[in-house]
Amino acid sequence: MKSILFALCLVLAFQFSTSAQVQDNGPALPVREIRFEGGRHFSRAELIRDLKNCLDDEDELYDAIRYKHCSQKLRSVMYSKGFLRATVDDIGIEPSGEKVVVVIRLNEGNRYRWGSFKIEGIRAFSEKELIRMFGQQTGDIANATAFKVFLFDKLRTEYQERGYVQYDAEWEADFIDPVESDAEGVVNATVSIYEGKTFSVGRISVSGLEPVEGEALLANFPMKSGDIYVPSKLKKWADAINRTGRFAFLDKDRHVQILTDEDAADIDLIISLSKVQP
């Protein structure tokens, strides 16, 4: 068994080597074809799709730096199907008349399935709840791409909606490699979660308007002082303000100042509004 600290931000960090054929500082060259080697479990169509999405469909000219960057992202495709140790070994070009053929060499490695899940540091949820929310279980093909989205996007949102604005996480993986080279392995996941404190709303104020008008708007604000801070409630209120058409557009990320007091575990909100000029 090989134990590897596998914080998911490192799962998707790429070590990448290029062949001597890649000319990083040369002019962009017209591309005749993109060819993949070594990706036995992936269709050319899905690899091309993900590559072009990164290139913004600017794939007709070979820019070494852009191609190198975007070819690295193909790992997330391989990770999504259980190839957690997949690598992009090389990218090079071969002449083809007045154009070039781009050759991207992949090394899939073994496919892994989920073994056990262990989650540490949780109080707001039970381990069973989090595994159910993740949607994969022991024996499923290990989709590390979906796991990254769950751990750092979906679960972060779930925690923030409960006032845990300091949420953070990492995970450690134990790989059990197969005896036969073409067989599937097992990966056991241990997740460490830092929940932090639950934060409540402190003071709420509006700047840019007359005090009476600001107070009238806050009368309908969905959170009061002492309530658990819920980001989605702030967003819904900002959307409602924008629908009135009375004020300049309120961007909750730019026009709402969020002041955090870690000792008191509360958040003050200063909302900047300005009226639409007639």
Backbone hydrogen bonds, N-H to C=O, Kabsch-Sander energy under -0.5 kcal/mol:
donor,donor_aa,acceptor,acceptor_aa,energy
2,K,175,F,-2.3
3,S,1,M,-0.6
4,I,2,K,-0.6
4,I,173,A,-2.1
6,F,4,I,-0.6
10,L,7,A,-2.8
11,V,7,A,-1.2
12,L,8,L,-1.6
13,A,10,L,-1.2
16,F,14,F,-0.5
17,S,88,V,-0.6
19,S,91,I,-1.1
22,V,19,S,-1.5
24,D,22,V,-0.7
26,G,23,Q,-1.1
29,L,62,Y,-1.5
31,V,60,E,-2.9
32,R,100,V,-3.0
33,E,100,V,-1.0
35,R,102,V,-3.6
37,E,104,I,-2.4
40,R,38,G,-1.2
42,F,39,G,-1.1
47,L,43,S,-1.8
48,I,44,R,-3.0
49,R,45,A,-2.3
50,D,46,E,-2.0
51,L,47,L,-2.2
52,K,48,I,-3.0
53,N,49,R,-2.1
54,C,50,D,-1.5
55,L,51,L,-2.1
56,D,52,K,-0.8
57,D,52,K,-2.4
58,E,55,L,-1.6
59,D,57,D,-1.0
62,Y,29,L,-4.6
63,D,61,L,-1.0
64,A,62,Y,-0.6
67,Y,63,D,-2.9
68,K,64,A,-2.5
69,H,65,I,-2.3
70,C,66,R,-2.7
71,S,67,Y,-2.5
72,Q,68,K,-1.3
73,K,69,H,-0.8
74,L,71,S,-1.2
75,R,72,Q,-1.9
76,S,73,K,-1.2
77,V,73,K,-0.6
77,V,74,L,-0.5
78,M,74,L,-1.6
79,Y,75,R,-3.3
80,S,76,S,-1.5
81,K,78,M,-1.1
82,G,79,Y,-1.6
82,G,142,A,-0.6
83,F,78,M,-2.1
84,L,82,G,-1.6
86,A,83,F,-1.5
87,T,107,N,-2.5
89,D,87,T,-0.8
89,D,105,R,-1.4
90,D,105,R,-1.3
92,G,103,V,-2.5
94,E,101,V,-2.2
96,S,99,K,-3.0
99,K,96,S,-1.9
100,V,30,P,-1.9
101,V,94,E,-3.0
102,V,33,E,-2.7
102,V,100,V,-0.5
103,V,92,G,-3.0
103,V,101,V,-0.5
104,I,35,R,-2.8
104,I,102,V,-0.5
105,R,90,D,-2.8
105,R,103,V,-0.5
106,L,37,E,-3.7
106,L,104,I,-0.6
107,N,87,T,-2.7
108,E,38,G,-0.6
112,Y,82,G,-2.4
113,R,185,G,-2.1
114,W,140,D,-2.9
115,G,187,V,-2.8
118,K,189,A,-2.3
120,E,191,V,-3.4
130,L,126,S,-2.0
131,I,127,E,-2.2
132,R,128,K,-2.3
133,M,129,E,-2.4
134,F,130,L,-2.2
135,G,131,I,-1.6
136,Q,131,I,-0.5
139,G,114,W,-2.7
140,D,137,Q,-2.4
142,A,112,Y,-2.3
143,N,141,I,-0.8
144,A,79,Y,-1.7
144,A,142,A,-1.1
147,F,143,N,-1.8
148,K,144,A,-2.1
149,V,145,T,-1.9
150,F,146,A,-2.6
151,L,147,F,-2.9
152,F,148,K,-2.4
153,D,149,V,-1.7
154,K,149,V,-2.2
155,L,150,F,-3.4
157,T,153,D,-2.2
158,E,154,K,-2.2
159,Y,155,L,-2.4
160,Q,156,R,-2.7
161,E,157,T,-2.3
162,R,159,Y,-1.6
163,G,160,Q,-1.8
164,Y,159,Y,-2.3
165,V,163,G,-1.6
167,Y,164,Y,-1.1
168,D,194,Y,-1.9
170,E,192,S,-1.8
172,E,190,T,-2.9
173,A,4,I,-1.7
174,D,188,N,-2.5
175,F,2,K,-2.3
175,F,173,A,-0.6
176,I,186,V,-3.4
177,D,175,F,-0.7
183,A,180,E,-1.4
185,G,111,R,-2.9
186,V,176,I,-2.2
187,V,113,R,-2.5
188,N,174,D,-2.5
189,A,116,S,-2.7
190,T,172,E,-2.8
191,V,118,K,-3.4
191,V,189,A,-0.5
192,S,170,E,-2.8
193,I,120,E,-2.4
193,I,191,V,-0.5
194,Y,168,D,-3.1
195,E,193,I,-0.7
199,F,163,G,-2.7
199,F,197,K,-0.5
200,S,265,A,-2.2
201,V,227,D,-3.2
202,G,267,I,-3.4
205,S,269,L,-2.4
207,S,271,I,-3.0
214,G,210,E,-2.5
215,E,211,P,-2.5
216,A,212,V,-1.9
217,L,213,E,-1.9
218,L,214,G,-2.0
219,A,215,E,-1.0
220,N,217,L,-1.3
221,F,218,L,-1.4
226,G,201,V,-2.9
227,D,224,K,-2.5
229,Y,199,F,-2.6
233,K,230,V,-1.1
234,L,230,V,-1.1
235,K,231,P,-2.0
236,K,232,S,-2.3
237,W,233,K,-2.0
238,A,234,L,-2.4
239,D,235,K,-2.5
240,A,236,K,-2.0
241,I,237,W,-2.3
242,N,238,A,-2.2
243,R,239,D,-1.6
244,T,240,A,-0.8
244,T,241,I,-0.9
245,G,241,I,-0.6
245,G,242,N,-0.8
248,A,274,S,-3.3
251,D,249,F,-0.8
252,K,250,L,-0.7
254,R,251,D,-0.6
255,H,251,D,-3.6
257,Q,255,H,-0.6
257,Q,270,I,-3.0
258,I,256,V,-0.5
259,L,257,Q,-0.6
259,L,268,D,-2.7
260,T,258,I,-0.6
261,D,266,D,-2.7
262,E,260,T,-0.7
265,A,261,D,-1.5
266,D,261,D,-1.5
267,I,200,S,-2.4
268,D,259,L,-2.8
269,L,203,R,-2.8
270,I,257,Q,-2.3
271,I,205,S,-3.0
271,I,269,L,-0.6
272,S,255,H,-3.0
272,S,270,I,-0.5
273,L,207,S,-2.7
273,L,271,I,-0.6
276,V,246,R,-2.4
